[in-house]
Amino acid sequence: MALKSVNQRTTHLLVLYISVFSILFVMLFLKPEAFSGGDMYSSRLDNLDCKYFAQDLTELTERFDDCYGKYGKATVILGDSHALNIYNAYHLVTSSNFLVGLAKGGCRPGQESQECPYRDFLEFLKSHHGSIGEIVFHQSGSYLIFDSRGNADSSLAFKEAVDGGGYTIDIRSIRKVSMYLEQLAGFAPTTWLGPFTEGRFEPTYWNLIFNPLELPHRNKRIFMELDNTIESTLLDERRKFRFISLNSFLSESQDSGRQKDCIIWRDQDHWTFCGEKAFSLKVKMAIDSSRS
């Protein structure tokens, strides 16, 4: 009987340990499916007419000529996965009837991958520049920031920045983007819409309960420095395209990761759909300012 009692207590303790571990695992690592789950591409907006999203040139061209015939020149949102956020936000509020998003996660100018759309889009632009009214480029800012080990898109750069260092701005990649946009600007009005400040924390259950989800001041400072570096680099090179700081329009509106019933961050550097909606008017103001 004593041995059976010991075995039962051991079993109960084991079940308790597993339950506690499971709860901690969920809280520390999992994110509520309601706002963070699923594929970002599946939530891209499409009005089934001429406001649509494409991952490559084949998708872009399927409707393009017909839409030009119906509405005139297109606005094109071009970039990496962050341009997905910008496309959706602008889609929600723009009065333009012909809006195309062309973006691919992990793709930025200067990369030679054939899966990235930049080379194909430039060739398309050369033959269709009369059909495109403006191009708005946007990419993740963390890929223009190195940590102390020389890695881009690294949360370590932002953690080290507490001590006043540990990161550098990647001037070389800024110039690669600049060279590509300069080519586009030779055919259509082009704007580099600067990066938005990234939270660099995961919206896990733990963070939702115990973290105020406030945008760290150090992140704001680093992204402000990035904006200033891009502007000064482009000024020195006298480029034809314009640079617009999106952060100057978002300002304090992005400080809180919670806005009423909306959690802004889908992950450490992308907006949720309700985040896109929350910032949509600011995005529109920034894009519209490039025309003035």
C-alpha angles and dihedrals in degrees: 000000000000091000091049090050091051091049091051092050090048091051092048092049091048091051090048093050092048091048093050091046091049092051092049091047092052093047096046102040113018127080126208108268091218093078109008107039131094135036117314090219092059091062096054111126121244125174090198088242124065104323101084146136130237134186094199142015094265091062092043095054096048093085102012103099094042091049092049088053090052103040111011125233123017133231109222123202106202132184149069129315091301088062085063088065092047093048093052093045093050092043089060096059111019121111090209114117094200112056124150127186115203110180140139126191114245093018123119133158114279094039115117097208113131088216090069115088101217101096093044092047092053091053090047091050092053090061097034104037090121088061098053120076099183143352123215115194122196134170141167113282095210089071087064093054125078126203121220090277094055096255122140125214089029125151086205090074090060095044092051091048089076087079093050100261146035098115140076133195113245102234092173093061091044088057092048090055090045093052092051095047090048088060091051091047089060088069107028138010105278133194130188103214103204124238123274118237111267124224094215092203128102117241093231122159088258093055092044090056103036105020121073088214090227115163105253114246090227090059091052091049094050094048090047088054089049091053091049092048092050091049094048092046092051092044090055090051096045095224125192096226125074130243117213120188107227090190090063088062098040093045112143093356089082096048095095122058089203121065112174104298093347127100103203098203123072090180135338095302112013132078124237119235091262087049089055089051093048092054098036098103091047090051090050092050091052094049093044090051090063089069096056 
